Amino acid sequence: MRSDLAPWRLGPQLLAGDKSSRPTTPAAVVRHFGAVQSQEHLWAPWAVGRRCGATFTEVLDGLWPAGVVRTHVLRTTWHYVHADDLPSVIAATSDRVMGQLVSHVRRAGLEEPRLVAASEVVTQVVRENPGCTRDLIADRLREAGLEEKSDRLAHVVMAAELRGEIGGERRPGQHEYHSLDLAPLPSPDDALAWLALTYARGHGPFTAHDLAWWSSLTVRQARTAIELADLQPVTLAGQDLWSLGEPTAVEVPPVLLLPNFDEVISHVRDAAVRADVGEGYDEAMFATGLLFLDGRLGGHWRRTVKGDEVEVETTARRR
């Protein structure tokens, strides 16, 4: 995240500014962003709870009952998405993400016809066994003569998710899958417009490259989405950006401890960010948590839990 844009981005990110206007439930936070990265199960609830004052348990208890599913969208990674928003996400991005998936599994020796056939079995298994885990899915695939293991099994399940046929929740233990009965998909243009509007609402002023990175769209598709959404052009800190309306600057907190894949870094990770952090960039990006100093990615942090005590250790490139 470019530190010179922090005053205009941290407000929409729900990390600074007027707390009285922020969402008050985990599900409302997810809907604000449209999709929240949830690859790391232990850290994704921190990103959500940080924005609405909820604990880890409250986040988990407040997602699935309120219609939020954990599924693969936008990129070939887990996200929290509300079921009412999922049709728009799928209509806008699933073709691109499915293309990435097919290309990846082909290199692993799994051809597209077998991928599709196996994913259809997955859909049927989940429909007949609500709340099942991958263990049962793997058993049923083997019985159908389509045995897949490890990463290939995950990719077969992902194909069914990208069609919007299954999703689920992650409780302590394994991910549990459920059938989804979604509303009809919107038109491609309506879906693209929704995507750009939602990204602007939850992430602040952005470029077409930011939207493309976040959504897996091409830059041309991202520019089309921006045009369809009729967003407002703005110039901030010498940069030409797109915004939902007239941006409002907020006071930037001196320190933020955020999870590794927090939505705050959903903007393009460009050379300026690397220059900000210097030699510690890769270490920070792949650590447990991100340390922001005055809106600038400045290091990383980790925690150690011992009994009823939690120790937090920060590593910064500057004092």
C-alpha positions in Angstrom: 0.0 0.0 0.0 1.4 3.4 -1.0 1.8 5.4 2.3 1.1 8.7 0.6 -2.5 7.4 -0.2 -3.1 6.0 3.3 -5.2 9.0 4.5 -7.7 8.3 1.7 -7.6 4.5 1.8 -7.7 3.6 5.5 -11.2 5.1 5.9 -12.9 2.8 3.3 -10.7 0.0 4.7 -12.5 0.5 8.0 -9.1 0.9 9.8 -9.4 4.6 10.7 -11.9 7.4 10.8 -15.3 7.5 12.3 -16.1 4.3 14.1 -19.8 5.1 14.5 -20.4 4.5 10.7 -18.5 1.2 10.5 -20.3 -2.2 10.1 -21.1 -3.8 13.4 -21.2 -7.5 12.5 -18.7 -9.8 10.7 -21.1 -10.4 7.9 -21.6 -6.7 7.3 -17.8 -6.3 7.1 -17.6 -9.0 4.4 -20.4 -7.4 2.4 -18.7 -4.0 2.7 -15.6 -5.4 0.9 -17.5 -7.8 -1.4 -14.9 -10.5 -0.7 -12.4 -10.9 2.1 -9.3 -13.0 1.6 -9.5 -16.0 4.0 -6.7 -18.3 2.9 -5.2 -18.4 6.4 -7.9 -19.7 8.7 -6.3 -18.5 11.9 -5.7 -14.9 10.6 -8.7 -14.1 8.3 -11.0 -13.7 11.3 -8.6 -11.2 12.8 -9.0 -9.1 9.6 -12.8 -9.2 9.9 -13.0 -8.8 13.7 -10.5 -5.9 13.7 -13.0 -3.9 11.7 -16.1 -4.5 13.8 -14.8 -5.3 17.3 -15.6 -9.0 17.2 -13.5 -11.8 18.8 -12.3 -14.9 16.9 -15.2 -17.0 18.1 -17.7 -14.2 17.4 -16.4 -13.9 13.8 -16.8 -17.6 13.1 -20.2 -17.7 14.8 -21.3 -14.7 12.8 -20.5 -15.7 9.3 -22.2 -18.9 8.1 -25.6 -18.2 10.0 -25.6 -14.7 8.3 -25.1 -16.1 4.8 -21.3 -15.8 4.4 -19.6 -18.7 2.8 -15.9 -19.5 2.5 -15.1 -20.4 -1.1 -12.7 -19.9 -3.9 -13.3 -16.7 -5.9 -11.4 -13.7 -7.4 -8.1 -15.7 -7.4 -7.4 -19.3 -6.8 -7.5 -18.8 -3.1 -10.1 -18.8 -0.3 -12.4 -15.8 0.3 -15.3 -15.0 2.6 -18.2 -13.9 0.4 -21.9 -13.4 1.2 -24.2 -15.7 -0.8 -26.2 -12.7 -2.0 -23.0 -11.2 -3.6 -21.6 -14.5 -4.9 -23.5 -14.5 -8.2 -22.0 -11.1 -9.1 -18.5 -12.2 -8.1 -18.9 -15.4 -10.2 -20.3 -13.7 -13.2 -17.5 -11.1 -13.2 -14.5 -13.3 -12.5 -15.0 -17.1 -12.5 -14.2 -17.5 -16.2 -10.8 -15.9 -15.6 -10.1 -17.9 -12.4 -11.3 -21.2 -14.0 -8.8 -20.5 -16.8 -6.0 -20.2 -14.3 -7.1 -23.4 -12.6 -7.3 -25.4 -15.8 -3.9 -24.2 -16.9 -2.4 -25.1 -13.5 -3.9 -28.6 -13.2 -2.9 -29.5 -16.7 0.7 -29.0 -15.7 0.0 -31.4 -12.9 -1.3 -34.0 -15.3 -5.0 -33.4 -14.7 -6.8 -32.7 -18.0 -9.9 -30.5 -18.1 -12.5 -33.2 -19.0 -11.5 -35.2 -15.9 -11.4 -32.1 -13.8 -15.0 -31.2 -14.8 -16.3 -34.8 -14.5 -14.8 -35.1 -11.0 -16.1 -31.7 -9.9 -19.6 -32.7 -10.9 -19.3 -35.8 -8.7 -18.2 -33.4 -5.9 -21.3 -31.3 -6.4 -23.5 -34.4 -6.1 -21.7 -35.7 -3.0 -22.1 -32.3 -1.2 -25.8 -32.1 -2.2 -26.4 -35.5 -0.7 -24.2 -35.0 2.4 -24.5 -31.4 3.8 -21.6 -30.4 6.0 -19.3 -33.1 4.6 -15.5 -32.7 4.5 -12.9 -33.5 1.8 -12.4 -37.0 3.4 -15.9 -38.1 2.3 -15.5 -36.3 -1.0 -12.3 -38.2 -1.7 -14.0 -41.6 -0.8 -16.9 -40.9 -3.2 -14.5 -39.9 -6.0 -12.5 -43.1 -5.6 -15.8 -45.1 -5.7 -16.6 -43.3 -9.0 -13.2 -44.2 -10.5 -12.0 -40.6 -10.3 -9.7 -40.8 -7.3 -7.7 -37.6 -6.6 -5.5 -36.7 -3.7 -3.8 -33.8 -2.1 -3.6 -30.7 -4.3 -5.4 -32.3 -7.2 -8.4 -33.1 -4.9 -8.4 -29.5 -3.7 -8.5 -28.3 -7.3 -11.3 -30.6 -8.3 -13.4 -29.2 -5.4 -12.4 -25.7 -6.4 -13.9 -26.2 -9.8 -17.3 -26.9 -8.3 -16.9 -23.8 -6.1 -16.1 -21.6 -9.1 -19.4 -22.6 -10.6 -21.2 -21.5 -7.4 -22.5 -24.9 -6.7 -20.9 -25.5 -3.3 -19.3 -23.4 -0.6 -19.1 -23.8 3.2 -17.6 -22.8 6.5 -14.4 -23.4 8.3 -14.9 -24.5 11.9 -12.1 -25.8 14.2 -11.0 -28.9 12.3 -11.8 -29.3 8.6 -13.7 -27.2 6.1 -17.3 -28.2 5.8 -19.1 -28.1 2.5 -22.7 -27.3 1.6 -24.7 -27.0 -1.5 -25.5 -23.4 -2.6 -28.8 -22.3 -4.2 -27.8 -18.9 -5.6 -29.8 -16.3 -7.4 -29.5 -16.2 -11.2 -26.2 -14.7 -12.3 -26.4 -11.0 -13.4 -25.3 -9.9 -16.9 -21.6 -9.6 -17.4 -21.8 -5.8 -17.6 -23.8 -5.6 -14.4 -21.4 -7.9 -12.7 -18.4 -5.9 -13.8 -20.0 -2.6 -12.7 -20.8 -4.1 -9.3 -17.3 -5.4 -8.9 -15.7 -1.9 -9.5 -18.2 -0.1 -7.3 -17.7 -2.6 -4.5 -13.9 -2.4 -4.8 -14.0 1.4 -4.6 -16.3 1.3 -1.5 -14.1 -1.1 0.4 -10.6 -0.2 -0.7 -10.6 3.5 -1.5 -9.3 5.3 -4.5 -7.6 2.9 -6.9 -6.1 2.3 -10.3 -7.3 -0.2 -13.0 -4.2 -2.2 -12.2 -5.2 -2.4 -8.6 -8.7 -3.8 -9.5 -7.1 -6.2 -12.0 -4.7 -7.6 -9.5 -7.5 -8.1 -6.9 -10.0 -9.7 -9.2 -7.9 -11.6 -11.8 -9.5 -9.5 -14.5 -7.3 -8.2 -17.3 -6.4 -4.5 -17.1 -8.7 -3.9 -20.1 -11.5 -5.6 -18.3 -10.8 -3.6 -15.2 -11.0 -0.4 -17.2 -14.3 -1.5 -18.7 -15.6 -2.2 -15.2 -14.6 1.2 -14.1 -16.4 2.8 -17.1 -19.6 0.7 -16.5 -19.6 1.8 -12.8 -19.3 5.5 -13.7 -16.7 6.1 -11.0 -15.2 9.5 -10.4 -11.7 10.3 -11.5 -9.6 11.9 -8.8 -5.9 13.0 -8.5 -4.3 12.3 -5.1 -0.7 12.6 -4.2 0.1 13.2 -7.8 -1.6 10.0 -8.9 -4.6 9.6 -11.2 -7.2 7.3 -9.5 -10.8 6.3 -9.5 -13.2 6.8 -6.6 -16.7 6.1 -5.5 -17.2 9.8 -4.7 -15.1 12.7 -3.3 -12.5 11.0 -1.1 -12.3 12.0 2.5 -8.9 12.0 4.3 -8.7 10.5 7.8 -6.0 10.6 10.5 -3.5 7.8 9.9 -2.8 5.7 13.0 0.9 5.6 13.9 0.8 1.8 14.3 -1.3 -1.0 12.8 -0.9 -4.7 13.4 -2.7 -6.6 10.6 -2.8 -10.2 9.3 -0.6 -11.2 6.5 -3.2 -11.2 3.7 -5.3 -8.3 5.0 -7.3 -6.5 2.4 -5.2 -3.4 3.0 -2.5 -4.8 0.6 -5.0 -5.7 -2.1 -3.6 -2.8 -4.2 -0.9 -3.5 -6.7 2.4 -4.3 -4.9 4.4 -1.9 -7.0 8.0 -0.8 -6.9 7.2 2.1 -4.6 6.1 -0.2 -1.8 9.3 -2.3 -2.2 11.3 0.9 -1.9 9.4 1.9 1.2 10.2 -1.3 3.0 13.6 -2.0 1.5 15.4 -5.2 2.1 12.7 -6.4 4.5 9.9 -6.4 1.9 9.8 -10.2 1.3 10.3 -10.9 5.0 7.3 -8.7 5.8 5.0 -10.0 3.1 5.5 -13.6 4.1 5.5 -13.2 7.9 2.5 -13.9 10.1 1.5 -10.3 10.4 2.1 -6.9 8.7 3.4 -4.0 10.7 2.3 -0.6 9.4 4.0 2.5 10.7 2.3 5.9 9.8 0.4 4.1 7.0 3.6 2.6 5.6 4.4 -1.1 5.5 7.4 -1.0 7.8 8.0 -4.6 9.1 6.2 -7.6 10.5 5.0 -9.2 13.7 4.3 -12.5 15.2 2.6 -13.8 18.4 3.3 -16.6 20.8 0.5 -18.0 22.9 1.5 -19.6 26.2 -1.4 -20.6 28.5 -3.3 -17.5 29.2 -0.6 -15.1 28.0 0.1 -13.8 24.5 3.4 -12.4 23.5 3.7 -10.1 20.5 7.0 -9.5 18.9 7.5 -6.8 16.2 10.3 -6.4 13.8 10.7 -3.0 12.1 13.1 -1.5 9.6 13.1 1.7 11.6 12.5 2.9 15.1 
